[in-house]
Amino acid sequence: MKRLFPAGLLLILTTAAFAQSPGKEAVPQTPATYFQPLKWRSIGPFRGGRSVAACGVAGDPLTYYMGTTGGGLWKTEDAGQIWTNISDGFFGTGSVGAVAVSQSNPNIVYCGMGEHAVRGVMTSHGDGVYKSDDAGKTWREVGLSPTQHIARIVIHPRDPDIAYVAAQGALYSRSEERGVYKTIDGGSTWDKVLYVDGGTGCAELSMDPNNPRVLYATMWEHQRLPWKVISGGPGSGLYKSVDGGENWEKMHNGLPEELGKMAVSVCLSNPDKVYAVIESDSDKEQGGLFVSNDGGKSWTRVSSDHRLVQRAWYYIEVFADPQDENTVYVLSADALRSIDGGKTWEALSGTHGDFHDLWINPGNSR
C-alpha cells in the first residue's frame, strides 16, 4: 500500500542584483578575525518549538526530560515549573526524536536525534545517539549518526548497557542506515538486528519489562517527496523477537494486508496482551486498534474509530497503562483514552491541540 498526501507547494523566486555602479570603489572587507570572539546563542523560540519526545524518571515524580524538534533537549526537576536546556554545547543538531532514562540507574540517559514526524516543516535530520552518565549534565555522542531520524529508544530495565534504537532512517532517499539497532556495551558498539530494505525504517519499539528479551517492532515503508508523502507499502510490518533481537518473526494472523504506519505497546500487567494501532488503506476502513491476547500469535480489531489513525503518517502512538491492561491511550490528531480495552474512547483535553508522546510511570500510572 502506498498512501499519497499532496502537500502545498510554495515556490519563492528571489532575484537580487549586486552589480557595482561604474566609478564607485568597492567596500573594504572586514577581517574575519574580528568575528572570531563572537559566539552563537539561541534566542528562541521560547518553548523550543514542537516536541515529539518525553520521558520521566521512575521513582522521582518531579524530574522529566523533553525533546524538541528544533530546540534540543530540556529537563525539569520541579514538575515543569522551570525547564533548562541541557543539550547546548554538546549536541551537533537540535532536533530530538527520542529520549529514554534507565530505570535501574536514572543517571544514564540516551537521546536519539532527528524528529520522526514526516511533516513538511521538519527542522532537520539528526546526528545519531547521545548518552549521559550524570543525568544530563554532560553528554557524549555514541554513534548511529547516519540514521538521521530516530523514533524510539528502549533500555533494558536491569542493565543500562543494553539498549535498542528504532531508526526510522533518511526521509528523502533510500538508505541502509535504518531498522532496529542494539548495543550491549552502553553505546560503544551497535549491531543492526532488524532490517527490511532501504525504504523501510522502524517507527516504534516496545519491550516486555517482565521479560526484556521480548520485543515488538513496527517497520514502516515511507518517503517524503517535495510534492507528496508515501506512507506504507510491502516493506511495512509488525515484528516480534523473543531472544533479545537476534531473530524476528513477522506477524500476520488477523492483521490487515495493507500496512502503513503503526505503533505497538505491550501490557506490563499482562505481557500476553499487546495493543497495536495500525494505519491501513487510504480510506481508513481497515485500520484502527488491534489487540492480541496471546503475545502476538493472533490479532483482533477492537475499534475502527477514525480518530485513531486520523493523521497516522504525521504521528501515531499507543501506550498501555502499566497497571491496568484495559486502559490504553492513543495519540493521533487527538489524545484518546479507553478504559474498556479499546472499545470506546474519550478525548483528553490539554493546552495544545495535538499530543506527540506520553510517558507513564511504571510504578504509578495515576
C-alpha positions as CSV (number, residue, x, y, z in Angstrom):
1,M,0.0,0.0,0.0
2,K,1.2,3.5,-0.8
3,R,-0.6,6.4,0.6
4,L,-0.1,9.7,-1.2
5,F,-0.7,13.0,0.6
6,P,-0.5,16.0,-1.7
7,A,1.3,18.9,0.0
8,G,1.1,22.6,-0.7
9,L,3.9,23.7,-3.0
10,L,5.4,27.0,-2.1
11,L,7.7,28.4,-4.8
12,I,9.6,31.5,-3.9
13,L,11.6,33.2,-6.6
14,T,14.1,35.7,-5.4
15,T,16.2,38.0,-7.7
16,A,18.9,40.2,-6.4
17,A,21.5,42.3,-8.2
18,F,24.6,43.5,-6.6
19,A,26.4,45.0,-9.5
20,Q,28.8,47.7,-8.6
21,S,27.9,51.1,-10.1
22,P,30.6,52.4,-12.5
23,G,33.0,54.7,-10.9
24,K,32.4,53.6,-7.3
25,E,35.0,51.9,-5.2
26,A,34.3,48.5,-3.6
27,V,33.5,48.5,0.1
28,P,36.6,47.0,2.0
29,Q,36.0,43.6,3.6
30,T,36.1,43.3,7.3
31,P,38.8,40.9,8.5
32,A,37.4,37.5,9.6
33,T,39.4,37.8,12.8
34,Y,37.1,40.5,14.1
35,F,34.3,37.9,14.4
36,Q,36.2,35.1,16.0
37,P,35.3,36.1,19.6
38,L,31.6,36.1,18.8
39,K,29.5,33.1,19.9
40,W,26.1,31.9,18.7
41,R,23.3,31.6,21.2
42,S,19.7,30.6,21.0
43,I,17.2,33.4,21.4
44,G,14.1,31.5,20.7
45,P,11.6,30.2,20.2
46,F,10.7,30.4,23.9
47,R,9.5,26.8,24.2
48,G,11.9,25.3,21.7
49,G,9.3,24.6,19.1
50,R,7.3,21.3,18.7
51,S,8.1,18.4,21.0
52,V,7.9,14.7,19.9
53,A,9.8,13.1,22.8
54,A,9.2,13.0,26.6
55,C,10.4,10.8,29.4
56,G,10.1,10.8,33.2
57,V,12.2,9.2,36.0
58,A,10.7,6.2,37.8
59,G,10.7,7.0,41.5
60,D,11.1,10.7,41.0
61,P,7.8,12.4,40.2
62,L,9.4,15.8,39.7
63,T,12.0,15.1,37.1
64,Y,11.2,14.9,33.3
65,Y,13.0,15.3,30.0
66,M,11.5,16.8,26.9
67,G,13.0,16.7,23.4
68,T,12.0,19.4,20.9
69,T,12.2,19.4,17.2
70,G,14.4,22.4,16.9
71,G,15.5,23.5,20.4
72,G,17.3,20.4,21.7
73,L,16.8,18.6,25.0
74,W,15.3,20.1,28.1
75,K,15.0,19.0,31.7
76,T,12.8,19.9,34.7
77,E,13.3,19.0,38.3
78,D,10.2,20.7,39.7
79,A,7.5,19.0,37.6
80,G,7.6,21.5,34.8
81,Q,7.7,24.9,36.6
82,I,11.2,25.5,35.2
83,W,12.8,23.9,32.2
84,T,16.5,24.1,31.5
85,N,18.2,23.3,28.2
86,I,20.8,20.5,28.8
87,S,22.0,19.9,25.2
88,D,23.6,23.2,24.3
89,G,27.3,22.8,23.8
90,F,27.1,19.0,23.5
91,F,24.7,18.1,20.6
92,G,25.6,18.7,17.0
93,T,21.9,19.2,15.9
94,G,18.8,20.5,17.7
95,S,16.2,18.1,16.5
96,V,15.4,15.4,19.1
97,G,13.4,12.2,18.2
98,A,13.6,10.1,21.3
99,V,14.8,10.2,24.9
100,A,15.0,7.3,27.4
101,V,16.1,7.1,31.1
102,S,17.4,3.9,32.6
103,Q,15.1,2.5,35.3
104,S,17.9,0.8,37.1
105,N,20.3,3.8,37.0
106,P,18.5,7.1,36.3
107,N,21.8,8.9,35.8
108,I,22.0,7.1,32.5
109,V,20.1,8.8,29.7
110,Y,20.0,8.1,26.0
111,C,18.9,10.7,23.5
112,G,18.2,9.9,19.8
113,M,18.4,12.7,17.3
114,G,16.1,13.6,14.3
115,E,12.4,14.1,14.8
116,H,10.2,11.3,13.4
117,A,7.2,13.2,12.3
118,V,7.4,13.4,8.5
119,R,5.5,16.7,8.1
120,G,6.7,19.3,5.6
121,V,8.1,21.7,8.2
122,M,10.6,19.3,9.7
123,T,13.5,21.2,11.2
124,S,16.4,19.0,10.3
125,H,17.7,15.5,10.4
126,G,19.6,14.3,13.5
127,D,23.2,13.1,14.1
128,G,22.7,9.8,16.0
129,V,22.6,8.9,19.7
130,Y,24.0,10.9,22.6
131,K,24.4,9.4,26.1
132,S,24.7,11.0,29.5
133,D,26.1,9.2,32.7
134,D,25.3,12.1,35.0
135,A,21.6,12.8,34.5
136,G,22.1,15.2,31.6
137,K,24.9,17.4,33.0
138,T,27.3,16.2,30.2
139,W,26.9,14.2,27.0
140,R,28.9,12.3,24.5
141,E,28.0,11.0,21.1
142,V,27.8,7.2,20.9
143,G,27.2,6.6,17.2
144,L,24.4,5.9,14.6
145,S,24.8,9.3,13.0
146,P,23.8,8.1,9.5
147,T,20.3,7.0,10.8
148,Q,19.2,10.7,10.6
149,H,15.8,10.1,12.3
150,I,15.3,8.1,15.5
151,A,11.7,7.3,16.7
152,R,12.3,5.4,20.0
153,I,14.9,4.2,22.4
154,V,14.2,1.4,24.9
155,I,16.6,0.4,27.7
156,H,16.8,-2.9,29.5
157,P,15.1,-2.4,32.9
158,R,18.0,-4.0,34.8
159,D,21.1,-3.5,32.6
160,P,21.5,0.1,31.2
161,D,24.3,-1.1,28.9
162,I,21.7,-2.9,26.8
163,A,19.5,-0.6,24.7
164,Y,17.6,-0.7,21.4
165,V,17.1,2.1,18.9
166,A,14.2,2.4,16.4
167,A,15.9,4.1,13.5
168,Q,13.4,5.5,11.1
169,G,16.2,6.5,8.7
170,A,16.6,9.0,5.9
171,L,13.4,10.7,4.9
172,Y,14.1,11.9,1.4
173,S,16.0,9.0,0.0
174,R,16.6,5.3,0.4
175,S,19.3,4.2,2.9
176,E,20.5,1.1,4.6
177,E,21.1,3.0,7.8
178,R,17.7,2.2,9.3
179,G,15.9,-0.5,11.2
180,V,16.4,-1.7,14.8
181,Y,19.9,-1.4,16.4
182,K,21.1,-2.9,19.6
183,T,24.0,-2.2,22.0
184,I,25.2,-4.4,24.8
185,D,28.1,-2.1,25.9
186,G,26.4,1.2,26.6
187,G,26.7,2.5,23.0
188,S,30.3,1.8,22.3
189,T,29.2,-0.6,19.5
190,W,25.9,-1.2,17.7
191,D,24.5,-4.1,15.8
192,K,21.7,-3.8,13.3
193,V,19.3,-6.6,14.4
194,L,16.3,-5.9,12.2
195,Y,16.4,-4.6,8.7
196,V,13.9,-4.9,5.8
197,D,15.1,-2.7,3.0
198,G,16.4,0.8,2.1
199,G,12.9,2.3,2.2
200,T,11.6,0.8,5.4
201,G,12.6,2.0,8.9
202,C,11.5,1.3,12.4
203,A,8.7,3.6,13.7
204,E,8.2,2.1,17.1
205,L,9.6,-0.4,19.7
206,S,8.0,-1.9,22.8
207,M,9.7,-4.1,25.3
208,D,8.2,-6.6,27.7
209,P,9.6,-5.3,31.0
210,N,8.9,-8.7,32.7
211,N,11.0,-10.4,30.1
212,P,13.3,-7.9,28.3
213,R,14.2,-10.4,25.7
214,V,10.7,-10.0,24.2
215,L,10.4,-7.0,21.8
216,Y,7.9,-5.8,19.3
217,A,8.8,-3.5,16.4
218,T,6.8,-1.7,13.8
219,M,8.5,-1.4,10.4
220,W,7.3,1.4,8.2
221,E,7.9,1.9,4.5
222,H,7.8,5.6,3.9
223,Q,9.4,8.5,2.0
224,R,8.8,12.3,1.8
225,L,9.0,13.9,-1.6
226,P,8.6,17.6,-2.3
227,W,5.0,17.1,-3.6
228,K,3.7,14.1,-1.6
229,V,4.2,11.7,1.3
230,I,4.4,8.0,0.8
231,S,3.1,6.1,3.8
232,G,3.0,2.3,3.7
233,G,4.0,-0.4,1.3
234,P,5.1,-4.0,1.1
235,G,8.0,-3.3,3.5
236,S,5.7,-2.3,6.4
237,G,5.2,-5.0,9.0
238,L,4.7,-5.8,12.7
239,Y,7.6,-8.0,14.2
240,K,8.3,-9.8,17.4
241,S,11.5,-11.1,18.9
242,V,11.8,-13.5,21.9
243,D,15.6,-13.6,22.1
244,G,16.7,-10.1,22.6
245,G,16.5,-9.1,18.9
246,E,18.6,-11.9,17.5
247,N,15.7,-13.3,15.5
248,W,12.4,-11.7,14.4
249,E,9.1,-13.1,13.3
250,K,6.7,-11.0,11.1
251,M,3.1,-11.3,12.5
252,H,0.2,-11.7,10.1
253,N,-2.8,-13.5,11.7
254,G,-5.7,-11.1,12.0
255,L,-3.8,-8.0,10.7
256,P,-4.7,-6.1,7.5
257,E,-2.9,-7.0,4.3
258,E,-2.1,-3.3,3.6
259,L,0.0,-1.7,6.3
260,G,1.1,1.9,6.8
261,K,2.5,3.5,9.9
262,M,1.9,1.6,13.2
263,A,2.5,1.8,16.9
264,V,2.7,-1.1,19.4
265,S,2.6,-1.4,23.2
266,V,2.8,-4.5,25.4
267,C,1.0,-4.5,28.8
268,L,3.2,-4.6,31.9
269,S,0.4,-6.2,34.0
270,N,-0.3,-8.9,31.4
271,P,2.5,-9.3,28.9
272,D,0.4,-11.6,26.7
273,K,-1.8,-8.7,25.9
274,V,-0.4,-6.3,23.2
275,Y,-2.0,-3.3,21.6
276,A,-1.2,-2.1,18.1
277,V,-2.7,0.9,16.3
278,I,-2.5,0.5,12.6
279,E,-2.8,2.7,9.5
280,S,-4.1,0.6,6.7
281,D,-5.9,1.5,3.4
282,S,-6.3,5.1,2.3
283,D,-9.9,5.3,3.4
284,K,-9.0,4.1,6.9
285,E,-11.7,1.3,6.8
286,Q,-9.2,-1.5,7.6
287,G,-7.2,0.3,10.2
288,G,-7.7,1.0,13.9
289,L,-6.8,-0.5,17.2
290,F,-5.8,-4.2,17.2
291,V,-5.4,-6.4,20.3
292,S,-3.5,-9.6,20.8
293,N,-4.2,-11.7,23.9
294,D,-1.6,-14.4,23.1
295,G,1.6,-12.5,22.7
296,G,1.1,-11.6,19.0
297,K,0.1,-15.0,17.7
298,S,-3.3,-13.7,16.6
299,W,-4.9,-10.2,16.4
300,T,-8.4,-8.8,16.6
301,R,-9.5,-5.4,15.6
302,V,-11.5,-3.9,18.5
303,S,-12.0,-0.4,17.2
304,S,-12.2,1.3,13.8
305,D,-12.7,4.8,15.2
306,H,-11.2,7.0,12.5
307,R,-9.7,9.3,15.2
308,L,-7.2,6.6,16.0
309,V,-5.5,6.9,12.6
310,Q,-6.5,10.4,11.6
311,R,-3.0,11.7,10.9
312,A,-1.0,8.5,11.1
313,W,1.6,9.5,8.6
314,Y,2.4,12.5,10.8
315,Y,2.3,10.8,14.2
316,I,0.6,7.8,15.7
317,E,1.3,6.3,19.2
318,V,-0.2,3.8,21.6
319,F,0.5,3.3,25.3
320,A,-0.9,0.6,27.6
321,D,-1.4,1.6,31.2
322,P,1.2,-0.4,33.1
323,Q,-1.2,-1.3,35.9
324,D,-4.5,-1.7,34.1
325,E,-4.5,-3.8,30.9
326,N,-7.8,-2.4,29.8
327,T,-6.7,1.2,29.9
328,V,-5.0,2.3,26.8
329,Y,-4.0,5.7,25.3
330,V,-3.7,6.6,21.6
331,L,-2.1,9.8,20.3
332,S,-3.2,10.8,16.8
333,A,-4.8,14.1,16.0
334,D,-6.4,13.9,19.5
335,A,-5.2,12.3,22.7
336,L,-7.6,9.5,23.3
337,R,-8.2,7.2,26.3
338,S,-10.1,3.9,26.6
339,I,-10.9,2.1,29.9
340,D,-12.6,-0.9,28.3
341,G,-9.8,-2.3,26.2
342,G,-10.2,0.0,23.2
343,K,-14.0,-0.5,22.6
344,T,-14.9,3.1,23.4
345,W,-12.9,6.3,23.6
346,E,-12.8,9.7,25.2
347,A,-10.8,12.7,24.1
348,L,-8.4,14.2,26.6
349,S,-8.1,18.0,26.9
350,G,-4.9,19.9,27.2
351,T,-3.2,23.2,26.4
352,H,-2.4,22.2,22.9
353,G,-4.4,20.6,20.1
354,D,-2.1,17.6,19.5
355,F,0.0,15.3,21.7
356,H,3.0,13.5,20.3
357,D,4.4,11.4,23.2
358,L,3.4,10.1,26.6
359,W,5.4,8.7,29.5
360,I,3.5,6.7,32.2
361,N,5.3,6.0,35.4
362,P,5.6,2.2,35.5
363,G,5.1,2.1,39.3
364,N,2.2,4.6,39.5
365,S,0.1,5.2,36.4
366,R,-2.0,7.8,38.1
